[in-house]
Amino acid sequence: NTYGLALASLAHAMAAHGIEMVEASVAGLGGCPYAPGASGNVATEDVLFMCERLGIETGMDLGAVLDAGDWVCERLGRAGPES
């Protein structure tokens, strides 16, 4: 999610190129060791929220994913993506 543009890129890929499957990580955890300063990955919660607002059915429970993100962030001692 470098520069915070992942959601915009995903929305464009889905609309313009018919992409139906994307990869994300709960709470945006992760990153790239080859990209110094990279903030991490796009948060699954953000992708699900965007899809819901666009009327795209995901089959995933946003509330459950939010809970999972809170749980893992608490254990890692870090703020979640909504912080």
C-alpha positions as CSV (number, residue, x, y, z in Angstrom):
1,N,0.0,0.0,0.0
2,T,2.8,2.4,-0.8
3,Y,1.6,6.0,-0.9
4,G,-1.8,4.8,0.2
5,L,-2.9,4.1,-3.4
6,A,-3.8,0.4,-3.2
7,L,-7.6,0.9,-3.0
8,A,-7.6,3.2,-5.9
9,S,-5.5,0.8,-7.9
10,L,-7.7,-2.1,-7.0
11,A,-10.9,-0.2,-7.9
12,H,-9.4,0.6,-11.3
13,A,-8.2,-2.9,-11.9
14,M,-11.7,-4.3,-11.0
15,A,-13.6,-1.8,-13.1
16,A,-11.4,-1.5,-16.1
17,H,-9.9,-4.9,-16.4
18,G,-12.5,-7.2,-14.8
19,I,-10.2,-8.4,-12.0
20,E,-12.3,-10.5,-9.6
21,M,-9.8,-11.7,-7.1
22,V,-7.3,-9.6,-5.1
23,E,-4.9,-10.3,-2.3
24,A,-4.9,-8.3,0.9
25,S,-3.9,-8.9,4.5
26,V,-5.8,-8.5,7.8
27,A,-4.9,-5.2,9.4
28,G,-2.6,-4.5,6.5
29,L,0.1,-6.5,8.2
30,G,3.2,-7.3,6.2
31,G,5.3,-5.3,3.9
32,C,8.2,-5.7,1.6
33,P,11.8,-6.1,2.7
34,Y,12.9,-4.7,-0.7
35,A,10.9,-1.5,-0.4
36,P,12.3,0.5,2.4
37,G,9.7,2.6,4.2
38,A,6.8,0.7,2.6
39,S,3.9,1.0,5.0
40,G,2.6,-2.6,4.5
41,N,-0.1,-4.3,2.5
42,V,-3.6,-3.1,1.8
43,A,-5.9,-4.1,4.6
44,T,-8.5,-6.7,3.9
45,E,-10.9,-4.6,6.0
46,D,-10.5,-1.7,3.6
47,V,-11.0,-3.8,0.5
48,L,-14.1,-5.4,2.0
49,F,-15.5,-2.0,2.9
50,M,-14.8,-0.7,-0.5
51,C,-16.4,-3.7,-2.2
52,E,-19.5,-3.4,0.0
53,R,-19.9,0.3,-0.9
54,L,-19.6,-0.6,-4.6
55,G,-22.2,-3.3,-4.3
56,I,-19.7,-6.1,-4.9
57,E,-20.6,-9.3,-3.0
58,T,-17.5,-10.8,-1.3
59,G,-19.0,-13.6,0.8
60,M,-16.9,-12.4,3.7
61,D,-18.0,-11.0,7.1
62,L,-16.5,-7.6,7.5
63,G,-17.2,-7.5,11.2
64,A,-15.4,-10.8,11.7
65,V,-12.4,-9.6,9.7
66,L,-12.3,-6.3,11.8
67,D,-12.4,-8.4,15.0
68,A,-9.5,-10.6,13.7
69,G,-7.5,-7.5,12.9
70,D,-8.1,-6.0,16.3
71,W,-7.1,-9.3,17.9
72,V,-3.8,-9.7,16.0
73,C,-2.8,-6.0,16.4
74,E,-3.4,-6.2,20.1
75,R,-1.1,-9.2,20.4
76,L,1.5,-7.5,18.3
77,G,1.3,-4.3,20.2
78,R,0.6,-2.2,17.1
79,A,-2.1,0.1,15.9
80,G,-4.6,-1.2,13.3
81,P,-5.2,0.4,10.0
82,E,-8.1,2.5,11.3
83,S,-5.8,4.2,13.9
